[in-house]
Amino acid sequence: MNKPRRPPRRKVDGVLLLDKPLGISSNAALQKARWLFNAAKAGHTGTLDPLATGLLPLCFGEATKFSSTLLDADKTYLATVKLGVVTATADAEGQVLATHPVTTTEADLRAVLPRFTGAIEQVPPMYSALKRDGTPLYELARQGIEVDRMPRRVTIHALDLLGWRGDTFDLAVDCSKGTYVRTLAADIGSALGCGAHLAALRRTRVGMLDLAQAITLEAIEALPAETRDSLLQPPDTLLAELPIAQLNEMETARILQGQPVLCTGTPSCQRRLLASSRQYRLFGPQGFIGLGEITADGWLEAKRLIATN
């Protein structure tokens, strides 16, 4: 008997806050979610390693236009670090390179953690997606090739010790974009003199988006297909950190036609904008229309618009 044909992909617009499971890539999670929503267009806002779980914001339809905005967002992780074992990848998936006795105490750990807060430099791991002459570093690493990497400056806003179990500990890591938590784990291990690797990682926050709002693939699959769209947040969710510029009908029409709106000295616009911000979520009378930016001479212009009827 022939299987019933799946209906054509449909236009779906919105943001899904997914709780990514252990052991699959971010792209595999994206494709599964896209299949569950039968969405024509989908993308993610930055990857999590297969070892990592937690918050993975996914974009459908018009929301994909703003997917890059979260790449620069601060993030929070719950990390489990194993002392005394050094691996090639600095995480639990890598080949064990060395083992050392662990005589570290909780007091020793608390004493070194301040060294890793604030602005610090990290050497990116060889097992990373960074490229050298167009080739990802992880491909070179798999060939046994190691190349010099320039240190990169990142910011660790906070490190909170959540649990201590002799040779394993749990950390809450609040950090800037570009931070490698497995490199952080390995560097802390080096500072303690016994080595370490990242045993588990769970992302709990991206910008203003929180894991408490996320849902698993299994929970989505358990819902009737016709109710799944109710799980989606609006496209401007990815811009939640930006203030809103509420435009009237005339201003909205100008923006949608690619024309800027003069804000300096114009009460209908200026009183609603914050001098401290350059970018805004643009809302017209019918709702969200896109991302805008104030120019140096006081014009509000569209940077990216969604398709509107």
C-alpha positions as YAML, in Angstrom:
chain: A
units: angstrom
residues:
- id: 1
  name: MET
  ca: [0.00, 0.00, 0.00]
- id: 2
  name: ASN
  ca: [1.32, 3.43, -0.91]
- id: 3
  name: LYS
  ca: [1.96, 5.85, 1.90]
- id: 4
  name: PRO
  ca: [-0.19, 9.00, 1.89]
- id: 5
  name: ARG
  ca: [1.71, 11.88, 0.31]
- id: 6
  name: ARG
  ca: [2.87, 14.61, 2.64]
- id: 7
  name: PRO
  ca: [1.31, 17.99, 1.76]
- id: 8
  name: PRO
  ca: [3.58, 20.62, 0.14]
- id: 9
  name: ARG
  ca: [5.72, 22.71, 2.45]
- id: 10
  name: ARG
  ca: [3.77, 25.66, 3.79]
- id: 11
  name: LYS
  ca: [4.63, 29.23, 4.71]
- id: 12
  name: VAL
  ca: [5.25, 29.41, 8.45]
- id: 13
  name: ASP
  ca: [6.51, 32.58, 10.16]
- id: 14
  name: GLY
  ca: [7.80, 32.67, 13.71]
- id: 15
  name: VAL
  ca: [10.41, 31.63, 16.25]
- id: 16
  name: LEU
  ca: [10.54, 28.27, 17.99]
- id: 17
  name: LEU
  ca: [12.48, 28.07, 21.25]
- id: 18
  name: LEU
  ca: [13.70, 24.49, 21.12]
- id: 19
  name: ASP
  ca: [15.25, 22.50, 23.95]
- id: 20
  name: LYS
  ca: [17.82, 20.64, 21.85]
- id: 21
  name: PRO
  ca: [18.40, 17.03, 22.91]
- id: 22
  name: LEU
  ca: [21.75, 15.38, 23.55]
- id: 23
  name: GLY
  ca: [23.60, 13.64, 20.76]
- id: 24
  name: ILE
  ca: [22.31, 15.36, 17.62]
- id: 25
  name: SER
  ca: [23.63, 18.33, 15.70]
- id: 26
  name: SER
  ca: [21.85, 21.67, 15.62]
- id: 27
  name: ASN
  ca: [21.14, 21.15, 11.92]
- id: 28
  name: ALA
  ca: [19.56, 17.75, 12.59]
- id: 29
  name: ALA
  ca: [17.36, 19.35, 15.27]
- id: 30
  name: LEU
  ca: [16.42, 22.12, 12.83]
- id: 31
  name: GLN
  ca: [15.46, 19.67, 10.09]
- id: 32
  name: LYS
  ca: [13.34, 17.61, 12.49]
- id: 33
  name: ALA
  ca: [11.53, 20.75, 13.69]
- id: 34
  name: ARG
  ca: [11.04, 21.93, 10.13]
- id: 35
  name: TRP
  ca: [9.49, 18.56, 9.28]
- id: 36
  name: LEU
  ca: [7.17, 18.71, 12.30]
- id: 37
  name: PHE
  ca: [5.89, 22.13, 11.19]
- id: 38
  name: ASN
  ca: [6.03, 21.27, 7.47]
- id: 39
  name: ALA
  ca: [7.71, 24.66, 7.05]
- id: 40
  name: ALA
  ca: [8.94, 25.92, 3.69]
- id: 41
  name: LYS
  ca: [11.85, 27.92, 5.13]
- id: 42
  name: ALA
  ca: [13.80, 27.49, 8.36]
- id: 43
  name: GLY
  ca: [17.12, 28.39, 9.94]
- id: 44
  name: HIS
  ca: [18.88, 28.56, 13.30]
- id: 45
  name: THR
  ca: [20.57, 31.37, 15.19]
- id: 46
  name: GLY
  ca: [23.89, 29.69, 15.99]
- id: 47
  name: THR
  ca: [24.82, 26.11, 16.73]
- id: 48
  name: LEU
  ca: [25.17, 23.89, 19.75]
- id: 49
  name: ASP
  ca: [27.56, 20.93, 19.66]
- id: 50
  name: PRO
  ca: [25.97, 17.45, 19.68]
- id: 51
  name: LEU
  ca: [27.28, 17.10, 23.27]
- id: 52
  name: ALA
  ca: [25.34, 20.20, 24.34]
- id: 53
  name: THR
  ca: [21.65, 20.46, 25.16]
- id: 54
  name: GLY
  ca: [19.36, 23.36, 25.85]
- id: 55
  name: LEU
  ca: [18.10, 26.52, 24.23]
- id: 56
  name: LEU
  ca: [18.32, 26.59, 20.44]
- id: 57
  name: PRO
  ca: [16.17, 29.35, 18.88]
- id: 58
  name: LEU
  ca: [14.92, 28.27, 15.45]
- id: 59
  name: CYS
  ca: [13.46, 30.60, 12.81]
- id: 60
  name: PHE
  ca: [10.72, 29.95, 10.27]
- id: 61
  name: GLY
  ca: [9.80, 32.05, 7.26]
- id: 62
  name: GLU
  ca: [10.10, 35.81, 7.78]
- id: 63
  name: ALA
  ca: [11.88, 35.32, 11.11]
- id: 64
  name: THR
  ca: [14.93, 33.93, 9.26]
- id: 65
  name: LYS
  ca: [15.66, 37.50, 8.13]
- id: 66
  name: PHE
  ca: [16.72, 38.30, 11.69]
- id: 67
  name: SER
  ca: [18.50, 35.05, 12.61]
- id: 68
  name: SER
  ca: [21.96, 36.67, 12.63]
- id: 69
  name: THR
  ca: [21.00, 39.15, 15.36]
- id: 70
  name: LEU
  ca: [21.44, 36.56, 18.14]
- id: 71
  name: LEU
  ca: [24.98, 35.68, 17.07]
- id: 72
  name: ASP
  ca: [26.23, 38.71, 19.02]
- id: 73
  name: ALA
  ca: [24.05, 38.06, 22.09]
- id: 74
  name: ASP
  ca: [25.37, 37.11, 25.51]
- id: 75
  name: LYS
  ca: [24.66, 33.54, 26.58]
- id: 76
  name: THR
  ca: [24.38, 31.52, 29.78]
- id: 77
  name: TYR
  ca: [25.39, 27.88, 30.19]
- id: 78
  name: LEU
  ca: [25.36, 25.22, 32.87]
- id: 79
  name: ALA
  ca: [28.66, 23.36, 32.55]
- id: 80
  name: THR
  ca: [29.86, 20.16, 34.20]
- id: 81
  name: VAL
  ca: [33.66, 19.94, 34.34]
- id: 82
  name: LYS
  ca: [35.64, 16.74, 34.97]
- id: 83
  name: LEU
  ca: [39.04, 17.22, 36.60]
- id: 84
  name: GLY
  ca: [42.09, 15.04, 36.03]
- id: 85
  name: VAL
  ca: [41.32, 14.00, 32.43]
- id: 86
  name: VAL
  ca: [42.60, 15.91, 29.40]
- id: 87
  name: THR
  ca: [41.05, 15.17, 26.00]
- id: 88
  name: ALA
  ca: [41.90, 16.14, 22.44]
- id: 89
  name: THR
  ca: [38.67, 18.09, 22.00]
- id: 90
  name: ALA
  ca: [38.49, 19.49, 25.57]
- id: 91
  name: ASP
  ca: [35.16, 17.72, 25.95]
- id: 92
  name: ALA
  ca: [33.86, 14.22, 26.71]
- id: 93
  name: GLU
  ca: [33.81, 13.18, 23.04]
- id: 94
  name: GLY
  ca: [37.54, 13.52, 22.50]
- id: 95
  name: GLN
  ca: [40.38, 11.01, 22.80]
- id: 96
  name: VAL
  ca: [41.93, 10.97, 26.27]
- id: 97
  name: LEU
  ca: [45.41, 12.48, 26.06]
- id: 98
  name: ALA
  ca: [46.41, 12.40, 29.72]
- id: 99
  name: THR
  ca: [45.15, 11.62, 33.20]
- id: 100
  name: HIS
  ca: [46.36, 13.17, 36.44]
- id: 101
  name: PRO
  ca: [45.63, 12.63, 40.12]
- id: 102
  name: VAL
  ca: [43.18, 15.14, 41.55]
- id: 103
  name: THR
  ca: [44.09, 16.66, 44.89]
- id: 104
  name: THR
  ca: [42.23, 19.91, 44.22]
- id: 105
  name: THR
  ca: [39.86, 21.18, 46.90]
- id: 106
  name: GLU
  ca: [36.77, 23.31, 46.51]
- id: 107
  name: ALA
  ca: [38.73, 26.17, 48.06]
- id: 108
  name: ASP
  ca: [41.43, 25.77, 45.37]
- id: 109
  name: LEU
  ca: [38.79, 26.01, 42.67]
- id: 110
  name: ARG
  ca: [37.15, 29.07, 44.18]
- id: 111
  name: ALA
  ca: [40.56, 30.72, 44.38]
- id: 112
  name: VAL
  ca: [41.25, 30.37, 40.63]
- id: 113
  name: LEU
  ca: [37.79, 31.21, 39.26]
- id: 114
  name: PRO
  ca: [38.30, 35.00, 39.54]
- id: 115
  name: ARG
  ca: [41.17, 34.67, 37.02]
- id: 116
  name: PHE
  ca: [38.60, 33.64, 34.42]
- id: 117
  name: THR
  ca: [36.05, 36.39, 34.94]
- id: 118
  name: GLY
  ca: [35.94, 39.68, 33.10]
- id: 119
  name: ALA
  ca: [37.76, 40.19, 29.80]
- id: 120
  name: ILE
  ca: [40.01, 37.19, 29.13]
- id: 121
  name: GLU
  ca: [41.82, 35.70, 26.16]
- id: 122
  name: GLN
  ca: [41.10, 32.24, 24.79]
- id: 123
  name: VAL
  ca: [42.97, 30.25, 22.17]
- id: 124
  name: PRO
  ca: [40.26, 28.68, 19.99]
- id: 125
  name: PRO
  ca: [40.37, 24.86, 20.03]
- id: 126
  name: MET
  ca: [41.55, 22.94, 16.99]
- id: 127
  name: TYR
  ca: [38.26, 21.06, 17.03]
- id: 128
  name: SER
  ca: [36.21, 24.11, 16.03]
- id: 129
  name: ALA
  ca: [34.50, 25.44, 12.93]
- id: 130
  name: LEU
  ca: [36.95, 28.33, 12.55]
- id: 131
  name: LYS
  ca: [38.69, 28.22, 9.20]
- id: 132
  name: ARG
  ca: [42.32, 28.42, 8.11]
- id: 133
  name: ASP
  ca: [42.71, 29.16, 4.39]
- id: 134
  name: GLY
  ca: [39.12, 28.05, 3.85]
- id: 135
  name: THR
  ca: [39.46, 24.74, 5.72]
- id: 136
  name: PRO
  ca: [37.67, 24.23, 9.06]
- id: 137
  name: LEU
  ca: [40.11, 23.65, 11.90]
- id: 138
  name: TYR
  ca: [38.34, 20.43, 12.91]
- id: 139
  name: GLU
  ca: [39.15, 18.92, 9.50]
- id: 140
  name: LEU
  ca: [42.83, 19.70, 10.01]
- id: 141
  name: ALA
  ca: [42.66, 18.29, 13.55]
- id: 142
  name: ARG
  ca: [41.21, 15.01, 12.26]
- id: 143
  name: GLN
  ca: [44.24, 14.75, 9.95]
- id: 144
  name: GLY
  ca: [46.56, 15.21, 12.93]
- id: 145
  name: ILE
  ca: [47.50, 18.73, 11.83]
- id: 146
  name: GLU
  ca: [47.73, 21.49, 14.41]
- id: 147
  name: VAL
  ca: [48.15, 25.13, 13.42]
- id: 148
  name: ASP
  ca: [48.79, 28.25, 15.46]
- id: 149
  name: ARG
  ca: [45.65, 30.12, 16.53]
- id: 150
  name: MET
  ca: [45.59, 33.71, 17.65]
- id: 151
  name: PRO
  ca: [44.04, 34.30, 21.09]
- id: 152
  name: ARG
  ca: [40.61, 35.89, 21.04]
- id: 153
  name: ARG
  ca: [39.26, 38.27, 23.65]
- id: 154
  name: VAL
  ca: [35.95, 37.26, 25.21]
- id: 155
  name: THR
  ca: [34.13, 38.38, 28.33]
- id: 156
  name: ILE
  ca: [33.02, 36.12, 31.16]
- id: 157
  name: HIS
  ca: [30.41, 38.19, 32.96]
- id: 158
  name: ALA
  ca: [29.97, 35.72, 35.83]
- id: 159
  name: LEU
  ca: [31.12, 32.28, 36.99]
- id: 160
  name: ASP
  ca: [29.02, 30.70, 39.74]
- id: 161
  name: LEU
  ca: [30.04, 27.41, 41.34]
- id: 162
  name: LEU
  ca: [26.84, 25.39, 41.69]
- id: 163
  name: GLY
  ca: [28.18, 22.05, 42.87]
- id: 164
  name: TRP
  ca: [31.42, 20.35, 43.95]
- id: 165
  name: ARG
  ca: [31.93, 16.56, 43.91]
- id: 166
  name: GLY
  ca: [35.66, 16.03, 44.44]
- id: 167
  name: ASP
  ca: [36.77, 15.52, 40.83]
- id: 168
  name: THR
  ca: [33.72, 17.08, 39.14]
- id: 169
  name: PHE
  ca: [32.05, 20.44, 39.52]
- id: 170
  name: ASP
  ca: [29.15, 22.41, 38.03]
- id: 171
  name: LEU
  ca: [29.41, 26.01, 36.86]
- id: 172
  name: ALA
  ca: [26.94, 28.61, 35.65]
- id: 173
  name: VAL
  ca: [28.76, 30.56, 32.92]
- id: 174
  name: ASP
  ca: [27.43, 33.93, 31.79]
- id: 175
  name: CYS
  ca: [29.53, 34.98, 28.80]
- id: 176
  name: SER
  ca: [29.88, 37.01, 25.63]
- id: 177
  name: LYS
  ca: [29.66, 35.77, 22.06]
- id: 178
  name: GLY
  ca: [32.60, 33.70, 20.86]
- id: 179
  name: THR
  ca: [33.27, 32.04, 24.22]
- id: 180
  name: TYR
  ca: [34.31, 28.38, 24.08]
- id: 181
  name: VAL
  ca: [33.10, 26.85, 27.33]
- id: 182
  name: ARG
  ca: [35.18, 23.70, 26.73]
- id: 183
  name: THR
  ca: [38.28, 25.86, 26.39]
- id: 184
  name: LEU
  ca: [37.29, 27.58, 29.62]
- id: 185
  name: ALA
  ca: [37.00, 24.17, 31.32]
- id: 186
  name: ALA
  ca: [40.40, 23.06, 30.02]
- id: 187
  name: ASP
  ca: [42.05, 26.34, 31.05]
- id: 188
  name: ILE
  ca: [40.62, 26.09, 34.58]
- id: 189
  name: GLY
  ca: [41.98, 22.55, 34.77]
- id: 190
  name: SER
  ca: [45.42, 23.78, 33.70]
- id: 191
  name: ALA
  ca: [45.32, 26.51, 36.33]
- id: 192
  name: LEU
  ca: [44.55, 23.86, 38.97]
- id: 193
  name: GLY
  ca: [47.45, 21.71, 37.78]
- id: 194
  name: CYS
  ca: [45.42, 18.56, 37.09]
- id: 195
  name: GLY
  ca: [43.83, 19.24, 33.74]
- id: 196
  name: ALA
  ca: [40.12, 19.03, 32.94]
- id: 197
  name: HIS
  ca: [37.55, 18.67, 30.21]
- id: 198
  name: LEU
  ca: [33.93, 19.64, 29.67]
- id: 199
  name: ALA
  ca: [31.76, 16.68, 30.62]
- id: 200
  name: ALA
  ca: [28.33, 18.21, 29.88]
- id: 201
  name: LEU
  ca: [26.88, 21.50, 28.71]
- id: 202
  name: ARG
  ca: [23.38, 22.97, 28.75]
- id: 203
  name: ARG
  ca: [22.52, 26.41, 27.36]
- id: 204
  name: THR
  ca: [19.90, 28.22, 29.41]
- id: 205
  name: ARG
  ca: [19.84, 31.71, 27.89]
- id: 206
  name: VAL
  ca: [20.48, 33.50, 24.60]
- id: 207
  name: GLY
  ca: [20.11, 37.26, 24.90]
- id: 208
  name: MET
  ca: [16.69, 37.79, 26.49]
- id: 209
  name: LEU
  ca: [15.42, 34.33, 25.51]
- id: 210
  name: ASP
  ca: [15.22, 31.75, 28.28]
- id: 211
  name: LEU
  ca: [15.21, 27.95, 28.35]
- id: 212
  name: ALA
  ca: [12.10, 28.04, 30.55]
- id: 213
  name: GLN
  ca: [10.16, 29.03, 27.41]
- id: 214
  name: ALA
  ca: [11.56, 26.17, 25.30]
- id: 215
  name: ILE
  ca: [9.96, 22.89, 24.24]
- id: 216
  name: THR
  ca: [11.41, 19.52, 23.25]
- id: 217
  name: LEU
  ca: [11.03, 17.79, 19.90]
- id: 218
  name: GLU
  ca: [9.17, 14.95, 21.61]
- id: 219
  name: ALA
  ca: [6.64, 17.34, 23.11]
- id: 220
  name: ILE
  ca: [6.06, 18.99, 19.73]
- id: 221
  name: GLU
  ca: [5.60, 15.63, 18.03]
- id: 222
  name: ALA
  ca: [3.02, 14.62, 20.65]
- id: 223
  name: LEU
  ca: [0.79, 17.57, 19.73]
- id: 224
  name: PRO
  ca: [-1.74, 17.49, 16.87]
- id: 225
  name: ALA
  ca: [-0.17, 19.05, 13.78]
- id: 226
  name: GLU
  ca: [-2.88, 21.69, 13.53]
- id: 227
  name: THR
  ca: [-2.04, 23.07, 17.00]
- id: 228
  name: ARG
  ca: [1.73, 23.31, 16.69]
- id: 229
  name: ASP
  ca: [1.79, 26.84, 15.28]
- id: 230
  name: SER
  ca: [0.61, 28.07, 18.69]
- id: 231
  name: LEU
  ca: [4.11, 27.23, 19.99]
- id: 232
  name: LEU
  ca: [5.71, 29.84, 17.74]
- id: 233
  name: GLN
  ca: [6.73, 33.26, 18.98]
- id: 234
  name: PRO
  ca: [6.47, 36.28, 16.63]
- id: 235
  name: PRO
  ca: [9.40, 37.09, 14.31]
- id: 236
  name: ASP
  ca: [10.44, 40.15, 16.35]
- id: 237
  name: THR
  ca: [11.22, 37.84, 19.30]
- id: 238
  name: LEU
  ca: [14.78, 37.71, 17.97]
- id: 239
  name: LEU
  ca: [14.99, 41.50, 18.36]
- id: 240
  name: ALA
  ca: [13.61, 41.56, 21.91]
- id: 241
  name: GLU
  ca: [16.58, 43.55, 23.23]
- id: 242
  name: LEU
  ca: [15.80, 46.47, 20.91]
- id: 243
  name: PRO
  ca: [13.33, 49.26, 21.72]
- id: 244
  name: ILE
  ca: [10.19, 49.73, 19.63]
- id: 245
  name: ALA
  ca: [9.56, 52.56, 17.19]
- id: 246
  name: GLN
  ca: [5.78, 52.83, 16.80]
- id: 247
  name: LEU
  ca: [5.03, 54.46, 13.44]
- id: 248
  name: ASN
  ca: [1.82, 56.03, 12.21]
- id: 249
  name: GLU
  ca: [0.23, 55.13, 8.88]
- id: 250
  name: MET
  ca: [2.11, 57.76, 6.89]
- id: 251
  name: GLU
  ca: [5.48, 56.86, 8.43]
- id: 252
  name: THR
  ca: [4.79, 53.17, 7.89]
- id: 253
  name: ALA
  ca: [3.95, 53.72, 4.23]
- id: 254
  name: ARG
  ca: [7.20, 55.64, 3.69]
- id: 255
  name: ILE
  ca: [9.28, 52.93, 5.38]
- id: 256
  name: LEU
  ca: [7.61, 50.16, 3.36]
- id: 257
  name: GLN
  ca: [8.34, 52.08, 0.16]
- id: 258
  name: GLY
  ca: [12.04, 52.26, 1.07]
- id: 259
  name: GLN
  ca: [11.92, 55.90, 2.14]
- id: 260
  name: PRO
  ca: [13.38, 57.11, 5.46]
- id: 261
  name: VAL
  ca: [11.42, 59.01, 8.09]
- id: 262
  name: LEU
  ca: [12.97, 62.18, 9.51]
- id: 263
  name: CYS
  ca: [13.07, 61.93, 13.29]
- id: 264
  name: THR
  ca: [15.12, 64.91, 14.39]
- id: 265
  name: GLY
  ca: [12.69, 67.63, 15.44]
- id: 266
  name: THR
  ca: [9.67, 65.63, 14.33]
- id: 267
  name: PRO
  ca: [7.49, 65.14, 17.43]
- id: 268
  name: SER
  ca: [5.50, 62.27, 15.89]
- id: 269
  name: CYS
  ca: [8.70, 60.18, 15.73]
- id: 270
  name: GLN
  ca: [11.36, 61.69, 17.97]
- id: 271
  name: ARG
  ca: [9.42, 61.47, 21.21]
- id: 272
  name: ARG
  ca: [9.18, 57.71, 20.81]
- id: 273
  name: LEU
  ca: [12.84, 57.00, 20.13]
- id: 274
  name: LEU
  ca: [15.68, 56.61, 22.59]
- id: 275
  name: ALA
  ca: [18.85, 58.57, 21.97]
- id: 276
  name: SER
  ca: [20.88, 55.70, 23.41]
- id: 277
  name: SER
  ca: [19.81, 53.24, 20.71]
- id: 278
  name: ARG
  ca: [20.65, 53.13, 17.00]
- id: 279
  name: GLN
  ca: [18.40, 50.22, 16.04]
- id: 280
  name: TYR
  ca: [14.68, 49.69, 16.60]
- id: 281
  name: ARG
  ca: [11.91, 47.21, 16.06]
- id: 282
  name: LEU
  ca: [9.56, 48.93, 13.63]
- id: 283
  name: PHE
  ca: [5.84, 48.63, 14.30]
- id: 284
  name: GLY
  ca: [3.09, 50.07, 12.15]
- id: 285
  name: PRO
  ca: [-0.64, 50.20, 12.87]
- id: 286
  name: GLN
  ca: [-0.95, 46.54, 11.83]
- id: 287
  name: GLY
  ca: [2.04, 45.29, 13.85]
- id: 288
  name: PHE
  ca: [5.71, 44.43, 13.33]
- id: 289
  name: ILE
  ca: [7.19, 45.39, 9.95]
- id: 290
  name: GLY
  ca: [10.96, 45.03, 10.41]
- id: 291
  name: LEU
  ca: [14.26, 46.34, 11.72]
- id: 292
  name: GLY
  ca: [15.18, 50.02, 11.46]
- id: 293
  name: GLU
  ca: [18.17, 52.20, 12.23]
- id: 294
  name: ILE
  ca: [18.72, 55.88, 12.99]
- id: 295
  name: THR
  ca: [21.29, 57.55, 10.75]
- id: 296
  name: ALA
  ca: [23.80, 60.10, 12.02]
- id: 297
  name: ASP
  ca: [21.67, 62.95, 10.66]
- id: 298
  name: GLY
  ca: [18.48, 61.81, 12.35]
- id: 299
  name: TRP
  ca: [16.64, 59.73, 9.75]
- id: 300
  name: LEU
  ca: [14.95, 56.46, 10.64]
- id: 301
  name: GLU
  ca: [15.44, 53.98, 7.80]
- id: 302
  name: ALA
  ca: [14.62, 50.34, 7.25]
- id: 303
  name: LYS
  ca: [17.45, 47.81, 7.48]
- id: 304
  name: ARG
  ca: [15.34, 44.70, 6.96]
- id: 305
  name: LEU
  ca: [11.59, 44.39, 6.38]
- id: 306
  name: ILE
  ca: [9.24, 41.44, 6.55]
- id: 307
  name: ALA
  ca: [6.85, 40.68, 3.72]
- id: 308
  name: THR
  ca: [3.51, 42.34, 4.42]
- id: 309
  name: ASN
  ca: [0.16, 42.03, 2.66]
...
